[in-house]
Amino acid sequence: MKNTSTWWFKIPLVFFLIFGLTEFVVDSGDLPAFIKFPMVQVFLVFVLFLLIVIAIITRAIENVMYQTLSKEAQERYLAAKNKSLHWKWGEETYQRMLGSKPMEKEGEIILDHDYDGIRELDNNLPPWWVYLFYASIVFAVVYLVRFEIYNDYNQDQEYEQEVAAAQLEIEEYKKTAKGLVDANTVELLTDAGDLKAGQTIFESNCVACHMVDGGGGIGPNLTDQNWILGGGIKNVFHTISEGGRDGKGMIAWKQSLKPAEIAQVASYVLSFQGTTPANPKAPDGDLWLDPDAPAQAVPAIESSTEQEVDSTSVTMN
């Protein structure tokens, strides 16, 4: 049956409406919902499948009903269907932008040249092409005045500006992207989930040398304030990532652990500070004080004033 439905228009329209509504409702942060949550992909595929099934069923029902009509009713139905799909304004606009004459009027623009029975039409350029050509002329004039007469920015300056802006965006992204953290950008993690993940990594890889309570064994004690290669989150991150002293220190874990995992286990290691292990090892290294810690006010020492007694003074009654 001819022009029985506009399924090719309705299905994509409804699908993208549901897709947009899903992205609006589901909180997926910076990533699209269908990428962050695989179940959203399953849902969208199911919706698309359901829309296609509905379209097929509707078309089949309409065909069955069409076949039950009489010949005259079928003609009236097709005429009404074609009329309902007729978009007069759109067709007129299309014809104006195309600029071509209908076939019955081609005799008005046919040329006298005849090439083995092939004749040529003297068609004008399509209006849409002419408008674009005029627009390109206007653009060229504006470009010439802006960059050649008033000497606006050149390509080198534009490149440098874009690179500088990109560098700023990268730095901002690194501040929140755990996977891109390094010894210079790492910060102490205090979230319970991160510390729990750090504990799991520590108990899987580090207890053989540092004991489960951080008291130390082959490796140094992690509960005191003495550090061989410096304390604080940045130094501990660097030590775990790059390893300890050559030949006798801890191996480098950067090949086994991701930067985010190193940040988690380094934060967990620092949580041992101030705790009391069961069998603490003697301190190794030097006492380390955080240079970024706020300075504590030193209480003023009150000087006691002594009363000096002049031995030569005599109380006279």
Summary of the structure (lengths in Angstrom):
residues: 317
radius of gyration: 40.6
end to end distance: 138.7
largest distance: 155.1
contacts: 702
relative contact order: 0.06
helix: 55%
strand: 4%
